[in-house]
Amino acid sequence: MDLKEVFTTIFDQNRKVALYAAGTTVAVLGLGLVFKYMRREEKLTRVGVVTKLLVHPLKSGKAVSVEAAECLRMGLKYGELRDRHWLVIEDGHMVTGRQQPRLVLVSLTCEGGQVSLNGPQMEELKFTLNKPSDLVVDCRVFGVDVQGRDCGDKVSEWLTRFLESDKPVRLVHYEPDLKPQRPHEKEPLFPEDDKVAYPDAAPVMLMTEASIGDLNSRLDNDISVFQFRPSIVVSDCEAFTEDTWDHIQIGEVEMKRVVGCGRCLFTTVDPETGVISRKEPLNTLKTYRLTDPKQKTSPILGQYYTVKKTGVLHVGEPVYKITY
């Protein structure tokens, strides 16, 4: 190879390196511009502020109002209390305030693995959570097969006596290795990988004080937000604006709206007395909140959310709507 051929080979090799380096630089710069453009397009708009965080450990039981709670994929968590992770059953089928209105008066707490049940005119009952000897039982929530660990005969006797039930009822607790509900199987709009313990549909339900205020303006007697059993209550916004919050951020938590919460007979149970009227506020809601064509007879109040990014929620935090 003569001198000319050597220089030509070196030039060709260097040219390939230079072209490769230039191409890589352009690609990196391009990705950087795309990322910058996407970041610039994301917009956070303050739409309200969190005023209440409510954990309902026992399905249809009394709410626990907290100042801060973890927001996990399966719902709110406060200490050892997980939202709707305890369920009353009869012959394997769920029992809720629809069948047993007095269930709303039962409070359940848990600390150090010790669960406490309380109700009006009842002695407090304490029992150990998740004893290995307790059986795992199959049960059904709205026709969906789930599982729970039975909490024992003493708990069954306490609840049966308080509810004045003709048939014995039992309490079960959901554990991570048991069969959960898959919301996607009932409503395809939910992500396929979402799962919940014993809620009606979703891990989180959000509503606003303004929506309750609008409803109260149409009723003879005011009702509280506790009658609707939300996870998150928001103020400093207009009524029913939560219907449009498709993607929100609260602190480090991100959630996406899935579907409106269709209301049923349970809304007519007074959370303070455990008395069911079977009329209001459901009848009034039906006059103006039949807003979802799929929910022909169920008025919408509040929205179901799926959790996209977990974190800790605090009362007083602003709520931001994310748009692109």
C-alpha positions in Angstrom: 0.0 0.0 0.0 1.5 3.3 -1.1 1.4 6.6 0.9 -1.6 7.9 -0.9 -3.7 4.8 -0.1 -2.7 5.0 3.6 -3.9 8.6 3.9 -7.1 7.7 2.0 -7.8 4.8 4.5 -7.1 7.0 7.5 -9.4 9.7 6.2 -12.2 7.3 5.5 -12.0 5.8 9.0 -11.9 9.2 10.6 -14.8 10.3 8.5 -16.9 7.4 9.7 -16.1 8.2 13.3 -16.9 11.8 12.8 -20.2 11.0 11.1 -21.1 8.5 13.8 -20.3 11.1 16.5 -22.2 13.8 14.7 -25.2 11.5 14.4 -25.1 10.5 18.0 -24.9 14.2 19.0 -27.9 15.1 16.8 -29.9 12.2 18.3 -29.1 13.2 21.9 -29.9 16.8 21.1 -33.2 15.7 19.5 -34.2 13.6 22.4 -33.4 16.5 24.7 -35.5 18.9 22.7 -38.4 16.4 22.7 -38.2 15.9 26.4 -38.0 19.7 27.0 -41.0 20.2 24.7 -43.0 17.5 26.5 -42.1 19.0 29.9 -43.1 22.4 28.7 -46.5 21.2 27.5 -47.4 19.6 30.8 -49.5 22.2 32.7 -50.6 22.1 36.4 -53.7 24.1 37.2 -54.7 24.5 40.9 -58.3 23.4 41.2 -58.9 22.9 44.9 -57.6 21.9 48.3 -57.9 18.7 50.3 -60.2 19.2 53.3 -60.8 15.6 54.4 -59.1 12.2 54.1 -61.4 9.4 55.1 -60.3 5.8 55.7 -63.1 3.2 55.9 -61.3 0.1 57.3 -64.6 -1.9 57.5 -66.8 -2.0 54.4 -69.9 0.0 55.4 -68.4 0.8 58.8 -67.6 4.1 60.4 -65.1 6.4 58.7 -61.7 7.3 60.3 -60.9 10.9 59.5 -57.1 11.5 59.4 -54.8 14.4 58.7 -52.4 12.3 56.5 -52.6 9.0 54.8 -50.6 6.9 52.4 -52.2 6.7 48.9 -51.3 3.2 47.6 -52.4 1.4 44.5 -55.2 -0.4 46.5 -56.4 2.8 48.3 -55.7 4.8 51.4 -53.6 3.4 54.3 -53.3 4.9 57.8 -51.0 3.0 60.1 -52.4 -0.6 60.2 -55.7 0.5 58.8 -56.3 -0.2 55.1 -59.3 1.1 53.3 -62.1 -1.5 53.0 -59.9 -4.4 54.0 -62.4 -5.9 56.4 -65.7 -7.3 55.3 -68.8 -8.7 57.0 -70.3 -11.8 55.3 -73.3 -14.0 55.6 -73.0 -17.5 54.0 -70.0 -16.2 52.1 -71.8 -13.1 50.6 -71.0 -9.6 51.5 -73.2 -7.7 54.0 -73.3 -3.9 53.7 -75.3 -1.0 55.0 -77.9 -1.7 52.3 -79.0 -4.9 54.1 -77.8 -3.9 57.6 -77.9 -0.1 58.0 -76.6 -0.3 61.6 -73.3 -1.4 60.2 -72.4 2.2 59.7 -72.2 2.6 63.5 -69.5 0.0 63.9 -65.9 1.4 64.3 -62.9 -0.7 63.7 -59.3 0.3 64.7 -56.1 -1.7 64.7 -52.8 -1.1 66.5 -49.9 -3.5 67.2 -51.8 -6.3 65.5 -54.7 -5.9 67.9 -58.1 -5.1 66.3 -60.9 -3.3 68.3 -64.6 -3.3 67.4 -66.9 -0.8 69.0 -70.6 0.0 68.6 -73.4 1.8 70.5 -74.4 -0.1 73.7 -71.8 -2.7 73.0 -68.7 -3.7 75.0 -65.5 -3.2 73.1 -64.2 -6.4 71.5 -60.5 -6.9 70.9 -58.9 -9.7 68.9 -55.6 -10.6 67.3 -55.3 -9.9 63.6 -54.4 -12.7 61.2 -53.9 -15.7 63.5 -52.4 -18.6 61.5 -55.2 -20.9 62.7 -57.9 -18.6 61.2 -59.3 -20.1 58.0 -59.1 -18.4 54.6 -62.7 -18.3 53.2 -64.1 -17.7 49.7 -66.6 -14.8 49.6 -68.4 -12.7 47.0 -68.6 -8.9 46.6 -71.2 -7.9 44.0 -71.0 -11.3 42.4 -67.2 -11.3 42.2 -65.2 -14.0 43.9 -62.7 -12.8 46.5 -61.0 -14.2 49.6 -60.6 -13.2 53.2 -59.2 -14.6 56.5 -61.9 -15.3 59.0 -61.6 -13.3 62.2 -63.1 -16.0 64.5 -66.2 -17.0 66.4 -66.1 -14.3 69.1 -66.1 -11.6 66.4 -69.0 -13.4 64.6 -71.0 -13.5 67.8 -70.4 -9.8 68.6 -71.4 -8.6 65.1 -74.4 -10.9 64.9 -75.7 -9.6 68.3 -75.1 -5.9 67.4 -76.8 -6.2 64.0 -79.6 -8.3 65.5 -79.2 -10.6 62.5 -81.4 -13.7 62.1 -78.5 -15.6 60.6 -74.9 -15.5 61.9 -72.5 -13.1 60.2 -68.7 -13.3 60.1 -65.8 -10.8 59.6 -63.0 -11.5 57.2 -59.8 -9.6 56.5 -58.0 -9.2 53.2 -54.3 -10.1 53.1 -51.9 -9.5 50.2 -51.6 -13.1 49.2 -55.3 -13.6 48.9 -57.5 -13.3 45.8 -58.5 -9.7 45.3 -61.1 -8.0 43.0 -60.1 -6.9 39.6 -62.0 -3.7 38.7 -61.2 -4.2 35.0 -63.4 -7.3 34.9 -66.4 -5.3 35.8 -65.5 -2.0 34.1 -63.0 -2.2 31.2 -62.0 1.4 31.7 -59.9 0.4 34.7 -56.3 -0.6 34.1 -55.9 -4.4 33.8 -53.4 -4.5 36.6 -55.5 -2.7 39.1 -56.8 -4.7 42.1 -58.7 -3.8 45.3 -59.9 -5.7 48.4 -63.6 -5.0 49.2 -64.5 -1.5 47.7 -67.5 -1.4 45.4 -65.3 -0.5 42.4 -62.1 1.6 42.8 -59.2 2.2 45.1 -60.1 5.9 45.5 -63.3 7.9 45.4 -63.1 11.7 45.4 -65.8 14.3 45.7 -66.1 18.0 46.5 -67.8 20.0 49.3 -69.4 22.2 46.7 -71.2 19.2 45.2 -72.6 18.3 48.6 -73.5 22.0 49.1 -75.4 22.0 45.8 -77.3 18.9 46.9 -78.1 20.4 50.3 -79.6 23.5 48.6 -82.2 21.2 47.1 -83.0 19.2 50.3 -85.2 20.0 53.3 -82.5 18.7 55.7 -78.8 19.0 55.2 -76.6 15.9 55.0 -72.9 15.5 55.4 -70.2 14.2 53.1 -69.9 11.2 55.4 -73.2 9.9 53.9 -71.3 9.3 50.6 -68.2 7.6 52.0 -65.4 9.3 49.9 -61.7 8.8 50.3 -60.8 12.4 49.5 -62.9 15.5 49.9 -61.9 18.7 48.1 -63.0 22.3 48.7 -62.3 25.7 47.1 -63.9 24.8 43.8 -67.3 24.8 42.0 -69.9 22.0 42.3 -69.3 19.0 40.1 -66.1 20.3 38.7 -64.5 17.0 39.8 -66.4 15.5 36.8 -63.7 17.1 34.6 -60.5 16.3 36.6 -59.2 13.5 34.4 -55.7 13.6 35.7 -54.8 15.2 39.0 -51.8 15.6 41.3 -51.9 16.1 45.1 -48.4 16.4 46.6 -46.4 13.5 45.1 -49.5 11.5 44.3 -50.9 11.2 40.8 -54.3 9.8 40.0 -56.5 9.4 36.9 -60.2 9.5 36.8 -61.9 6.4 35.5 -65.7 6.7 35.9 -68.3 8.5 37.9 -69.6 7.0 41.1 -73.1 5.8 40.6 -75.2 6.2 43.8 -77.5 3.7 45.3 -79.8 3.0 48.3 -76.9 3.1 50.7 -76.9 6.9 50.4 -80.2 7.0 52.3 -78.6 5.6 55.5 -77.9 8.2 58.1 -74.3 7.7 59.3 -75.1 9.1 62.7 -78.2 7.0 63.5 -77.9 3.9 61.3 -81.5 4.5 60.0 -82.3 4.0 56.4 -85.0 6.2 54.8 -84.9 4.6 51.3 -85.8 8.1 49.9 -83.4 11.0 50.3 -81.0 12.2 49.1 -81.2 9.5 46.4 -84.6 10.7 45.0 -83.4 14.3 44.7 -80.1 13.2 43.1 -82.0 11.3 40.4 -83.8 14.6 39.3 -80.6 16.2 38.1 -77.5 13.9 38.3 -78.4 11.1 35.9 -75.4 12.2 33.8 -73.9 8.9 32.7 -75.7 7.1 29.9 -74.4 3.7 31.2 -75.8 4.4 34.7 -79.4 4.7 33.7 -80.9 4.7 37.2 -77.8 5.6 39.3 -77.1 9.3 39.7 -73.5 10.4 39.7 -71.9 12.1 42.7 -68.1 11.8 43.1 -65.6 10.2 40.8 -63.6 7.0 41.0 -59.8 7.3 40.5 -57.0 4.9 39.9 -53.6 5.6 41.5 -50.8 6.1 39.0 -48.1 7.4 41.4 -48.2 6.5 45.1 -47.2 8.8 48.0 -48.5 10.5 51.1 -51.5 12.8 51.1 -52.1 15.6 53.6 -55.2 17.6 54.5 -54.5 21.2 53.3 -52.6 20.2 50.2 -53.6 21.9 46.9 -55.1 19.7 44.2 -53.8 20.3 40.7 -55.3 19.3 37.4 -52.7 18.0 34.9 -53.2 18.9 31.2 -51.0 18.6 28.2 
